[in-house]
Amino acid sequence: MNFSVLQFPGSNCDQDCVHVLKNVLGHNARLLWHKDTSLGDTDAVIVPGGFSYGDYLRTGAIARYSNIMAAVKQFADRGGLVLGICNGFQILCEAGLLPGALIRNKGISFRCEFVWLRTGNPDTPFTCKAPEGTLLRIPIAHGEGCYFADAETLKQMEENGQILWRYCDRHGNTTPESNPNGSLLNIAGICNAQKNVAGLMPHPERASEKILSGHDGRILLESMVQFLENRKRS
Amino acid sequence: MTKDPAITPELVAQHGITPEEYENILKILGREPNYTELGIFSVMWSEHCSYKNTKPLLKQFPTRSKKILVGAGEENAGIIDIGDNLAIAFKMESHNHPSAVEPFQGAATGVGGIIRDIFTMGARPICAMNSLRFGNLSSPEVQRLFRGVVGGIAHYGNCFGIPTIAGEVCFDDSYEGNPLVNAFCLGVLRHEQIARGAAKGIGNPVFYVGPATGRDGLAGAAFASQDLTEASAEQQRGAVQVGDPFMEKLVMEACLELLAAKDAVAGIQDMGAAGLTCSTCETAARAGTGIEIELSKVPQRATGMTPYEIMLSESQERMLIIVNKGHEAEVQRIFDKWDLPWSEIGVVTDTGRMVVKNHGQVVANIPAAKIANDSPVYHRDSKEPAYMQGVRAYRVNSLSDTTSPAKDLEMLLQTPTIASKNWVYRQYDHMVRDGSVVCPGSDAAVVRIKGDSLPMLPDGAAESVPAGIEKFIALSVDGNGVYVYLDPYEGSKTVVAECARNLACSGATPLGSTDNLNFGNPHNPELFFQLKESVRGLAEACAAFNAPVTGGNVSLYNQNPMGAIDPTPTLALVGLIEKKEHITTQWFKDEGDVIILLGDAVDSADPNLGLGGSAYLMAKHDVKNGLPPRCDLKKEKAVQDLTLECIRSGWIKSAHDCSEGGLAVCLAESCFSKNVALNTPVFKGAKIDLSGVKSSRLDALLFGETQSRVVVSTSADHAEQVLAKAQASSVPATVIGKVTGCCKAATLDITTATASTLSWSIPALHSLWWNALAEIMD
């Protein structure tokens, strides 16, 4: 598969994503500069984590106006797969590709640690290798990861199977104690109504090798690959 | 423009320049300096830039080995060969005074400064550490400083995108009002990518890149070289720089890209302490050239800045680059790509002089080499501090032995210095860059270096390191102000030994070290004695562990109105782990494993039985006294070598060094320090029998800090081999127990000859240890 990883000034998980996609999973992955206007030959786009534009104004608020995001929007509108991780999730929300917003962690401080996630709807390109309820252990690293949306949006998302990952305890219970940032409904990651654009705060690319204390992140990335392979075949 | 003030003896004194130093300036210039020149001399001859009080002492450090590619003092950071054409650059530096005045920005810019020192060498920074010290955490003011410093480090490191992978934090009354913030950074590069901070090539253009110069951080280096007083803190708030990690990230990427442009860069140096002044005269001095710059071309963000202000500003994230003539367009192309300001501000000359012009008018004209290299050198008077007599006379037997050992362990695990630092490291992104193999919480952190950790190559250049390469680097930073206060020489040896022991426990052999000397006013002979003796001990120990010093930093004048801080050398050690399989952590692994103590349980030759200066003595009896445990370097080396050999033989499942809090704390930590996710600690129990160990005091046995001890665990099959190897190496080794059941019912049971069996619930101890800092801070 051909993955395109966006690179904004201040992106800092871009190389990690390329590393995992290329060296660990064996796919093509290249960096696309924010001033570029076209995605070229791309099967999926990753909007990586970091502090694009220094988080000035508001996380993700400036990145949405970059050249490359116009191309990503077109790509998504045509059904292309787009995954936003951490700051990438924030950018996709700012760009209107995903509903809701990410605000400052309830505990104010930045938090970096492994958390447990319970997979929701398994019928999406991002979860198809994880039966409903699958627990994933993946690290977070963010200061503004508290997911917020109005009640109506949340209800629609629930009904429509758009809540893909929720923070939970080691037994899969979505408790307040297992929620590291105060996200509504313990939401860690969601997708759009069409299910081709997803975003999550945890970093699957940091948990894709055994030597890095965990490899559950691969399940997510490999789901995307499996979906793309099936789509190509059909 | 305002007129420069006249040079008067008062003005000279205000600049921290002594009458003798002023005479020397007159001799160097052959005339009176003007105001700008006086400012330039004052920052360049501050302790921070010139090491004028410590140069003779620092000569004692071992600084060479076959692996050292760039040694101490040559450049902005030392560089060590790690094989396969790969090298690492690392260094530690203090930002104590700025952090005392403005903890968030002070600490943040400390991180920014040390990162710049590393990429200036052509290396890509891949991880950071820090060593922090504060006063008593029960004070709200100390809590404010602690919160601010940790927040500042997190802000800068997280946004820049560097994992802050290890560190240490200590609390002691002596740091009240004068916290210590020592920041470390390590980068990686190929041998041929080493960049130099020299203004080579007469006629080459000199470029300024990075954000515009403002009035922030005016003369920070000079500020760092004075005693801290309440009045100074208020006055000097303007001397604290303001950092922008986003800008630094862009400047680094652009600089590494420019360095990869073939033949473009002749020399590069960051503008750190003393900003434009230091970078211009040091690069010229290194190359034996001169340099001429025009200040009107320097990007400025404040209006009406005087030459004095521009030259002394410490605005952050700026770099000076000497470009080979004909490659100017490369600078423009790359810095425009990153939307960064750049300006050609001068030229390399053959005059040997640093000439500064403002709108064509000469405002400073100084021989570059003289100001950079001929700073004054002082051999200060030293006198053994009066308190040392009392320390030597102190005997722990003036206190009765403990009758409440169970409570003592609970109390020790909650003391802020020993308690888990998760409140700190969970605020640092310690996993970005996909290299964090052993994260904070074990004896040493381990980081993986892989091909894409490296700086980019020139277009079309062949890769010079093997494909798919992986290397594993272990890092640890240590300090112990109490030991060094009580015995500057012996205490300093112990600091190095403990740090090296941490590396050995992780499976690494030392490659080199960097030190940060945090001491008081060198004009006070008793304080200078501490410094002198400490350096002697550090040098001896670094040599013993084959850990040459590749650079570091000196921070003197660390005192507040109540007096000097405990003398605190901090040492960061970097080591190489030969194979992935050798990476070892401190937590017990499997039920039934045998627990072995390497080294003597208690040093019976020590009149204080390892309790002098111990955490136990301070926490329980409020006593900071007695000679601290001595470290016999030969014995220590034997224990570390044995630990490493056993790890490499595949016999060891866990290894943890015994240090603050002694054997009981070490065992407890081995039972509960592994944490797999939020609210998911992993517990093991341990059944320990110390009834065969002779000790006249129970507290010394459980909480004494006798040196050269490591607790290892091994499968029952390998225990005999470990014991036999120990015997062959003449290292005492004792089977002290077994790893027992896991989960919620796990207990730590210790049987001794004198007390009935002690038993603690591991989840209960863990909860005390894990939550202690959060309970104070949140």
Interface residues (C-beta under 8 A of the other chain):
Chain A: P9 G10 N12 C13 Q15 D16 V18 H19 V20 N23 G49 G50 F51 Y53 G54 D55 Y56 G107 S109 F110 R111 C112 E113 F114 V115 W116 R137 P139 A141 G143 D169 R170 E177 S178 P180 H203 E205 R206 E209 I211 L212 S213
Chain B: G151 A154 N158 C159 F160 G161 D244 P245 F246 M247 K249 L250 W338 D339 Y425 R426 Q427 Y428 D429 H430 M431 V432 R433 D434 S436 V437 C439 R448 K450 D452 K580 V676 A677 L678 N679 T680 D778
